[in-house]
Amino acid sequence: MNVSYHGHSVVFIETKGTKIIIDPFITGNEQTDLDANKLELDVILLTHGHNDHVGDTIELAKRNDALVVAPFELATYLEWKGVRCHPMHIGGAHGFEFGTVKLTQAFHGSSYTEEENQNIVYTGMPAGILFTAEEKTIFHAGDTALFSDMKLIGERNSIDLAFLPIGDNFTMGPEDATVAAEWLQAKRVVPIHYNTFPVIVQDPVAYAEGLSGKKGLVLQIGEAIEL
């Protein structure tokens, strides 16, 4: 399985011949190396409905006939926009041909802002994603605060690679994300959701170096790791 990081919370996975993207915020994201007009993919996984996570989902899904897997209310909203979706909810898991997706808790908000008419659409509960394929498990925490059930997630899952937000202000900051890494017991931890906007500027190297067991891994934009 090949896993790459593309700025903000954008993660790209290639497994079993399937191309998967998580939270494809590309247009308007100065931290990404991706081009939404050229990107080819099969599946889009969404953690919640905020614009900087839904991003280019509608356009990407329609152009690629990609399946979108998202929390129920967000999936329903996207289906109304003509997107093919598989709705899920917190605690639920589903086995797809390309792997298993399970949604976990995340403590955050979830809404989609339609700026043209100043309308905010409620899109259900935010989530984290446990993705398992090729006997490897990736945890993408989405946008979240630190919460004690991360201990339970770590105890019940053997996580090979965790993506944790460190930006602070809207999510966990580095201090809380350090505790999250300990509780999740992931073999490797990659910081995400930082430096995209001035209010979430952080030092990812300092965060990674502060994790015990040398498990911290800073992926540069476009850099990949093999699992």
PEKA-V317405 format. One record per helix or strand of 2 or more residues. SS is the DSSP state (hx for helix, st for strand). FROM is the first residue (numbers start at 0). TO is the last residue. If there is no record, write none. Layout:
BEGIN
[[SS & FROM & TO] [SS & FROM & TO]]
END
This chain:
BEGIN
[[st & 1 & 4] [st & 10 & 14] [st & 17 & 21] [st & 42 & 44] [hx & 50 & 53] [hx & 56 & 63] [st & 66 & 70] [hx & 71 & 79] [st & 84 & 87] [st & 92 & 95] [st & 98 & 104] [st & 110 & 113] [hx & 114 & 116] [st & 118 & 121] [st & 126 & 132] [st & 135 & 139] [hx & 149 & 155] [st & 160 & 164] [hx & 173 & 183] [st & 187 & 191] [hx & 197 & 199] [hx & 203 & 208] [hx & 211 & 213] [st & 223 & 225]]
END
